[in-house]
Amino acid sequence: MNIVYRGKTKDVYLLDNGDYLLKFKDDVTGENGVFDPGANTVGLSIEGSGKSNLRMTRLFFEILKEKGIPTHYVDSNLEEGTMTVRPAKLFGNGLEVICRYRAVGSFIRRYGMYAEEGQQLDAFVEFTLKDDKRQDPPITEDALVMLGILSSDEYRTLKDLTKKISHIVKEELAKKDIELYDIKLEFGRIGENKEIALIDEISGGNMRAYKEGKYIEPLELEKLILR
């Protein structure tokens, strides 16, 4: 295996058959030792979080497969903490698409003049550029199209997929009386036909979830979902 990228929460290796191997790490994003799925820096390391994120990711990717939603997932090895995925071409240098059901995190920091902490939102979808230097700035459809990052049709596809996937995750959490506040997803183009598919992961590391109004840490969330 050849390593091609060392990320904040995962390392990426190229396999002989052209697929990629993702090695999940115990590092999580945040600031000043506090976890934050919207942060663009590693804030702390939580023992066991890598395999925890992988277990959650495998669960949700297999659910999405059953529902016919395209992903890059091939298989996983829980003991090794790895996941095999198909190669995908990013949109630009990477986009993150967030679906928000409650006003928390960066949403309330930006729009706090008009929104209250925890205010309900109607599956609000926002796009941000993966750009650590500029703190992952939000970007509109017009700007994405004008800059050649994606087309208007692709924008609509990404938005629709984000809502569908987020709703599926929300329903799964609700089975455990857990409320999804927001979730961050990534997409890429896969194969010769450039099919848009979900990539990266779905785990406690890229969502905020609450039970009875109390925030659930990623490791605890995995235990509640998979028990």
Beta strands, then each sheet from edge to edge (+ up, - down):
strand 1: 2-6
strand 2: 10-14
strand 3: 20-24
strand 4: 27-31
strand 5: 34-35
strand 6: 42-45
strand 7: 73-77
strand 8: 82-85
strand 9: 89-90
strand 10: 95-102
strand 11: 120-129
strand 12: 138-139
strand 13: 179-190
strand 14: 195-199
strand 15: 207-211
strand 16: 214-215
sheet 1: 1+ 2- 3+ 8- 7+
sheet 2: 5+ 4- 6+
sheet 3: 9+ 13- 10+ 11- 12+
sheet 4: 9+ 13- 14+
sheet 5: 9+ 13- 15+ 16-
end
